[in-house]
Amino acid sequence: MSLKPIDLTGGKSVYCFNQHQMDQSKRLYEEDSPSGQKIREAVQRLETDLSRNEQATVAFTLIEHLNETSEF
């Protein structure tokens, strides 16, 4: 029996991101800097190598790891 993959690309929101966070991450992604270049290369590799669902899994896993290791 083949299991249908769980779709992680839509549905109810678990985490809230504000517009400032999204704007700042886009700015860093587009920035002409070593960090910007590393981020663009990492995103390109993920988009090339992973399905949309796998990309969503990586994104959610990174957010969860950041939440677990936050320095509040």
SELUMFI-751381 format. One record per residue: x, y, z of N, C-alpha, C in turn; residue in one letter. Coordinates in Angstrom, 3 decimals. Example, Ala and Ser with C-alpha at 12.3 -4.5 7.8 and 13.67 -1.06 7.14 Angstrom:
REM residues 2
<n_x: 13.190 | n_y: -5.690 | n_z: 7.800 | ca_x: 12.300 | ca_y: -4.500 | ca_z: 7.800 | c_x: 13.200 | c_y: -3.300 | c_z: 7.800 | type: a>
<n_x: 12.850 | n_y: -2.250 | n_z: 7.080 | ca_x: 13.670 | ca_y: -1.060 | ca_z: 7.140 | c_x: 12.900 | c_y: 0.030 | c_z: 7.870 | type: s>
REM end
This chain:
REM residues 72
<n_x: 0.847 | n_y: -1.182 | n_z: 0.000 | ca_x: 0.000 | ca_y: 0.000 | ca_z: 0.000 | c_x: 0.889 | c_y: 1.240 | c_z: 0.000 | type: m>
<n_x: 0.646 | n_y: 2.150 | n_z: -0.917 | ca_x: 1.418 | ca_y: 3.382 | ca_z: -1.031 | c_x: 0.755 | c_y: 4.484 | c_z: -0.219 | type: s>
<n_x: 1.537 | n_y: 5.130 | n_z: 0.637 | ca_x: 1.011 | ca_y: 6.225 | ca_z: 1.441 | c_x: 1.117 | c_y: 7.535 | c_z: 0.683 | type: l>
<n_x: 0.066 | n_y: 8.328 | n_z: 0.757 | ca_x: 0.079 | ca_y: 9.646 | ca_z: 0.136 | c_x: 0.894 | c_y: 10.588 | c_z: 1.021 | type: k>
<n_x: 1.855 | n_y: 11.356 | n_z: 0.449 | ca_x: 2.644 | ca_y: 12.265 | ca_z: 1.285 | c_x: 1.768 | c_y: 13.327 | c_z: 1.940 | type: p>
<n_x: 2.164 | n_y: 13.741 | n_z: 3.114 | ca_x: 1.460 | ca_y: 14.802 | ca_z: 3.833 | c_x: 1.828 | c_y: 16.129 | c_z: 3.193 | type: i>
<n_x: 0.835 | n_y: 16.907 | n_z: 2.768 | ca_x: 1.080 | ca_y: 18.207 | ca_z: 2.148 | c_x: 1.312 | c_y: 19.258 | c_z: 3.217 | type: d>
<n_x: 2.498 | n_y: 19.865 | n_z: 3.200 | ca_x: 2.857 | ca_y: 20.873 | ca_z: 4.198 | c_x: 2.828 | c_y: 22.285 | c_z: 3.635 | type: l>
<n_x: 2.282 | n_y: 22.486 | n_z: 2.459 | ca_x: 2.375 | ca_y: 23.782 | ca_z: 1.790 | c_x: 1.167 | c_y: 24.673 | c_z: 1.999 | type: t>
<n_x: 0.232 | n_y: 24.268 | n_z: 2.806 | ca_x: -0.931 | ca_y: 25.125 | ca_z: 3.040 | c_x: -1.624 | c_y: 24.739 | c_z: 4.324 | type: g>
<n_x: -2.707 | n_y: 25.414 | n_z: 4.628 | ca_x: -3.464 | ca_y: 25.086 | ca_z: 5.824 | c_x: -3.385 | c_y: 26.167 | c_z: 6.877 | type: g>
<n_x: -3.843 | n_y: 25.817 | n_z: 8.071 | ca_x: -3.862 | ca_y: 26.771 | ca_z: 9.177 | c_x: -2.461 | c_y: 27.223 | c_z: 9.552 | type: k>
<n_x: -2.347 | n_y: 28.461 | n_z: 9.969 | ca_x: -1.070 | ca_y: 29.019 | ca_z: 10.390 | c_x: -0.742 | c_y: 28.585 | c_z: 11.806 | type: s>
<n_x: 0.492 | n_y: 28.140 | n_z: 12.013 | ca_x: 0.954 | ca_y: 27.760 | ca_z: 13.335 | c_x: 1.788 | c_y: 28.878 | c_z: 13.938 | type: v>
<n_x: 2.617 | n_y: 29.498 | n_z: 13.115 | ca_x: 3.482 | ca_y: 30.583 | ca_z: 13.553 | c_x: 3.060 | c_y: 31.864 | c_z: 12.852 | type: y>
<n_x: 3.261 | n_y: 32.975 | n_z: 13.530 | ca_x: 2.920 | ca_y: 34.270 | ca_z: 12.963 | c_x: 4.213 | c_y: 34.996 | c_z: 12.610 | type: c>
<n_x: 4.314 | n_y: 35.445 | n_z: 11.374 | ca_x: 5.461 | ca_y: 36.225 | ca_z: 10.931 | c_x: 4.951 | c_y: 37.621 | c_z: 10.619 | type: f>
<n_x: 5.645 | n_y: 38.633 | n_z: 11.112 | ca_x: 5.180 | ca_y: 39.969 | ca_z: 10.791 | c_x: 5.857 | c_y: 40.474 | c_z: 9.521 | type: n>
<n_x: 5.289 | n_y: 41.513 | n_z: 8.956 | ca_x: 5.779 | ca_y: 42.040 | ca_z: 7.688 | c_x: 7.225 | c_y: 42.516 | c_z: 7.805 | type: q>
<n_x: 7.589 | n_y: 43.076 | n_z: 8.946 | ca_x: 8.966 | ca_y: 43.538 | ca_z: 9.141 | c_x: 9.949 | c_y: 42.371 | c_z: 9.031 | type: h>
<n_x: 9.627 | n_y: 41.233 | n_z: 9.628 | ca_x: 10.493 | ca_y: 40.056 | ca_z: 9.531 | c_x: 10.626 | c_y: 39.600 | c_z: 8.085 | type: q>
<n_x: 9.522 | n_y: 39.568 | n_z: 7.379 | ca_x: 9.554 | ca_y: 39.147 | ca_z: 5.972 | c_x: 10.365 | c_y: 40.132 | c_z: 5.133 | type: m>
<n_x: 10.181 | n_y: 41.420 | n_z: 5.368 | ca_x: 10.926 | ca_y: 42.441 | ca_z: 4.623 | c_x: 12.417 | c_y: 42.348 | c_z: 4.891 | type: d>
<n_x: 12.785 | n_y: 42.151 | n_z: 6.155 | ca_x: 14.204 | ca_y: 42.067 | ca_z: 6.503 | c_x: 14.854 | c_y: 40.814 | c_z: 5.919 | type: q>
<n_x: 14.133 | n_y: 39.698 | n_z: 5.925 | ca_x: 14.702 | ca_y: 38.480 | ca_z: 5.348 | c_x: 14.862 | c_y: 38.618 | c_z: 3.837 | type: s>
<n_x: 13.908 | n_y: 39.272 | n_z: 3.187 | ca_x: 14.025 | ca_y: 39.505 | ca_z: 1.743 | c_x: 15.201 | c_y: 40.434 | c_z: 1.452 | type: k>
<n_x: 15.378 | n_y: 41.450 | n_z: 2.287 | ca_x: 16.487 | ca_y: 42.386 | ca_z: 2.103 | c_x: 17.817 | c_y: 41.647 | c_z: 2.216 | type: r>
<n_x: 17.966 | n_y: 40.802 | n_z: 3.222 | ca_x: 19.199 | ca_y: 40.049 | ca_z: 3.399 | c_x: 19.415 | c_y: 39.085 | c_z: 2.234 | type: l>
<n_x: 18.354 | n_y: 38.427 | n_z: 1.781 | ca_x: 18.432 | ca_y: 37.510 | ca_z: 0.647 | c_x: 18.938 | c_y: 38.227 | c_z: -0.605 | type: y>
<n_x: 18.458 | n_y: 39.446 | n_z: -0.828 | ca_x: 18.802 | ca_y: 40.209 | ca_z: -2.039 | c_x: 20.084 | c_y: 41.019 | c_z: -1.905 | type: e>
<n_x: 20.595 | n_y: 41.148 | n_z: -0.702 | ca_x: 21.761 | ca_y: 41.990 | ca_z: -0.423 | c_x: 23.013 | c_y: 41.488 | c_z: -1.157 | type: e>
<n_x: 23.801 | n_y: 42.440 | n_z: -1.656 | ca_x: 25.070 | ca_y: 42.112 | ca_z: -2.303 | c_x: 26.136 | c_y: 41.989 | c_z: -1.214 | type: d>
<n_x: 26.170 | n_y: 40.831 | n_z: -0.573 | ca_x: 27.084 | ca_y: 40.581 | ca_z: 0.546 | c_x: 27.396 | c_y: 39.093 | c_z: 0.586 | type: s>
<n_x: 28.422 | n_y: 38.704 | n_z: 1.336 | ca_x: 28.692 | ca_y: 37.276 | ca_z: 1.478 | c_x: 27.486 | c_y: 36.503 | c_z: 2.050 | type: p>
<n_x: 26.799 | n_y: 37.078 | n_z: 3.027 | ca_x: 25.619 | ca_y: 36.405 | ca_z: 3.594 | c_x: 24.519 | c_y: 36.258 | c_z: 2.559 | type: s>
<n_x: 24.253 | n_y: 37.322 | n_z: 1.831 | ca_x: 23.230 | ca_y: 37.262 | ca_z: 0.791 | c_x: 23.550 | c_y: 36.196 | c_z: -0.242 | type: g>
<n_x: 24.808 | n_y: 36.119 | n_z: -0.644 | ca_x: 25.226 | ca_y: 35.123 | ca_z: -1.626 | c_x: 25.044 | c_y: 33.708 | c_z: -1.078 | type: q>
<n_x: 25.438 | n_y: 33.474 | n_z: 0.172 | ca_x: 25.283 | ca_y: 32.150 | ca_z: 0.785 | c_x: 23.811 | c_y: 31.754 | c_z: 0.862 | type: k>
<n_x: 22.968 | n_y: 32.705 | n_z: 1.222 | ca_x: 21.534 | ca_y: 32.419 | ca_z: 1.333 | c_x: 20.954 | c_y: 32.084 | c_z: -0.038 | type: i>
<n_x: 21.278 | n_y: 32.890 | n_z: -1.043 | ca_x: 20.770 | ca_y: 32.626 | ca_z: -2.399 | c_x: 21.224 | c_y: 31.255 | c_z: -2.903 | type: r>
<n_x: 22.486 | n_y: 30.907 | n_z: -2.651 | ca_x: 22.997 | ca_y: 29.605 | ca_z: -3.083 | c_x: 22.281 | c_y: 28.461 | c_z: -2.361 | type: e>
<n_x: 22.046 | n_y: 28.620 | n_z: -1.062 | ca_x: 21.347 | ca_y: 27.583 | ca_z: -0.299 | c_x: 19.914 | c_y: 27.413 | c_z: -0.797 | type: a>
<n_x: 19.229 | n_y: 28.519 | n_z: -1.031 | ca_x: 17.853 | ca_y: 28.457 | ca_z: -1.533 | c_x: 17.826 | c_y: 27.806 | c_z: -2.909 | type: v>
<n_x: 18.748 | n_y: 28.169 | n_z: -3.776 | ca_x: 18.799 | ca_y: 27.582 | ca_z: -5.116 | c_x: 19.006 | c_y: 26.070 | c_z: -5.050 | type: q>
<n_x: 19.915 | n_y: 25.628 | n_z: -4.175 | ca_x: 20.151 | ca_y: 24.177 | ca_z: -4.023 | c_x: 18.876 | c_y: 23.476 | c_z: -3.552 | type: r>
<n_x: 18.213 | n_y: 24.059 | n_z: -2.551 | ca_x: 16.993 | ca_y: 23.441 | ca_z: -2.030 | c_x: 15.896 | c_y: 23.403 | c_z: -3.087 | type: l>
<n_x: 15.739 | n_y: 24.490 | n_z: -3.834 | ca_x: 14.700 | ca_y: 24.532 | ca_z: -4.859 | c_x: 14.998 | c_y: 23.570 | c_z: -6.002 | type: e>
<n_x: 16.269 | n_y: 23.315 | n_z: -6.269 | ca_x: 16.651 | ca_y: 22.395 | ca_z: -7.333 | c_x: 16.512 | c_y: 20.944 | c_z: -6.892 | type: t>
<n_x: 16.909 | n_y: 20.662 | n_z: -5.660 | ca_x: 17.013 | ca_y: 19.282 | ca_z: -5.190 | c_x: 15.763 | c_y: 18.738 | c_z: -4.517 | type: d>
<n_x: 14.898 | n_y: 19.606 | n_z: -3.994 | ca_x: 13.765 | ca_y: 19.151 | ca_z: -3.199 | c_x: 12.432 | c_y: 19.493 | c_z: -3.849 | type: l>
<n_x: 11.445 | n_y: 18.665 | n_z: -3.581 | ca_x: 10.078 | ca_y: 18.964 | ca_z: -4.008 | c_x: 9.547 | c_y: 20.136 | c_z: -3.178 | type: s>
<n_x: 8.418 | n_y: 20.662 | n_z: -3.578 | ca_x: 7.783 | ca_y: 21.751 | ca_z: -2.828 | c_x: 7.481 | c_y: 21.319 | c_z: -1.386 | type: r>
<n_x: 6.982 | n_y: 20.113 | n_z: -1.215 | ca_x: 6.671 | ca_y: 19.605 | ca_z: 0.114 | c_x: 7.946 | c_y: 19.440 | c_z: 0.948 | type: n>
<n_x: 9.010 | n_y: 18.955 | n_z: 0.330 | ca_x: 10.276 | ca_y: 18.814 | ca_z: 1.040 | c_x: 10.839 | c_y: 20.180 | c_z: 1.435 | type: e>
<n_x: 10.694 | n_y: 21.168 | n_z: 0.555 | ca_x: 11.138 | ca_y: 22.528 | ca_z: 0.883 | c_x: 10.362 | c_y: 23.058 | c_z: 2.083 | type: q>
<n_x: 9.056 | n_y: 22.832 | n_z: 2.111 | ca_x: 8.241 | ca_y: 23.278 | ca_z: 3.236 | c_x: 8.685 | c_y: 22.588 | c_z: 4.525 | type: a>
<n_x: 9.030 | n_y: 21.310 | n_z: 4.445 | ca_x: 9.504 | ca_y: 20.581 | ca_z: 5.610 | c_x: 10.787 | c_y: 21.196 | c_z: 6.152 | type: t>
<n_x: 11.717 | n_y: 21.528 | n_z: 5.265 | ca_x: 12.961 | ca_y: 22.172 | ca_z: 5.687 | c_x: 12.657 | c_y: 23.511 | c_z: 6.351 | type: v>
<n_x: 11.784 | n_y: 24.314 | n_z: 5.737 | ca_x: 11.445 | ca_y: 25.624 | ca_z: 6.297 | c_x: 10.844 | c_y: 25.493 | c_z: 7.689 | type: a>
<n_x: 9.879 | n_y: 24.597 | n_z: 7.851 | ca_x: 9.233 | ca_y: 24.420 | ca_z: 9.149 | c_x: 10.217 | c_y: 23.880 | c_z: 10.183 | type: f>
<n_x: 11.082 | n_y: 22.975 | n_z: 9.768 | ca_x: 12.070 | ca_y: 22.404 | ca_z: 10.688 | c_x: 13.045 | c_y: 23.474 | c_z: 11.153 | type: t>
<n_x: 13.493 | n_y: 24.332 | n_z: 10.241 | ca_x: 14.387 | ca_y: 25.423 | ca_z: 10.630 | c_x: 13.708 | c_y: 26.377 | c_z: 11.602 | type: l>
<n_x: 12.459 | n_y: 26.732 | n_z: 11.332 | ca_x: 11.719 | ca_y: 27.623 | ca_z: 12.236 | c_x: 11.592 | c_y: 26.973 | c_z: 13.611 | type: i>
<n_x: 11.253 | n_y: 25.695 | n_z: 13.647 | ca_x: 11.116 | ca_y: 24.992 | ca_z: 14.927 | c_x: 12.441 | c_y: 24.975 | c_z: 15.679 | type: e>
<n_x: 13.534 | n_y: 24.684 | n_z: 14.988 | ca_x: 14.846 | ca_y: 24.665 | ca_z: 15.642 | c_x: 15.215 | c_y: 26.054 | c_z: 16.163 | type: h>
<n_x: 14.891 | n_y: 27.087 | n_z: 15.404 | ca_x: 15.160 | ca_y: 28.451 | ca_z: 15.873 | c_x: 14.342 | c_y: 28.775 | c_z: 17.113 | type: l>
<n_x: 13.088 | n_y: 28.363 | n_z: 17.128 | ca_x: 12.236 | ca_y: 28.587 | ca_z: 18.299 | c_x: 12.751 | c_y: 27.841 | c_z: 19.522 | type: n>
<n_x: 13.234 | n_y: 26.620 | n_z: 19.317 | ca_x: 13.732 | ca_y: 25.816 | ca_z: 20.441 | c_x: 15.036 | c_y: 26.350 | c_z: 21.011 | type: e>
<n_x: 15.801 | n_y: 27.059 | n_z: 20.189 | ca_x: 17.117 | ca_y: 27.536 | ca_z: 20.648 | c_x: 17.165 | c_y: 29.054 | c_z: 20.781 | type: t>
<n_x: 15.993 | n_y: 29.682 | n_z: 20.882 | ca_x: 15.961 | ca_y: 31.146 | ca_z: 20.973 | c_x: 16.663 | c_y: 31.617 | c_z: 22.242 | type: s>
<n_x: 17.215 | n_y: 32.813 | n_z: 22.159 | ca_x: 17.965 | ca_y: 33.374 | ca_z: 23.279 | c_x: 17.213 | c_y: 34.528 | c_z: 23.914 | type: e>
<n_x: 16.029 | n_y: 34.251 | n_z: 24.423 | ca_x: 15.216 | ca_y: 35.290 | ca_z: 25.053 | c_x: 15.725 | c_y: 35.580 | c_z: 26.426 | type: f>
REM end
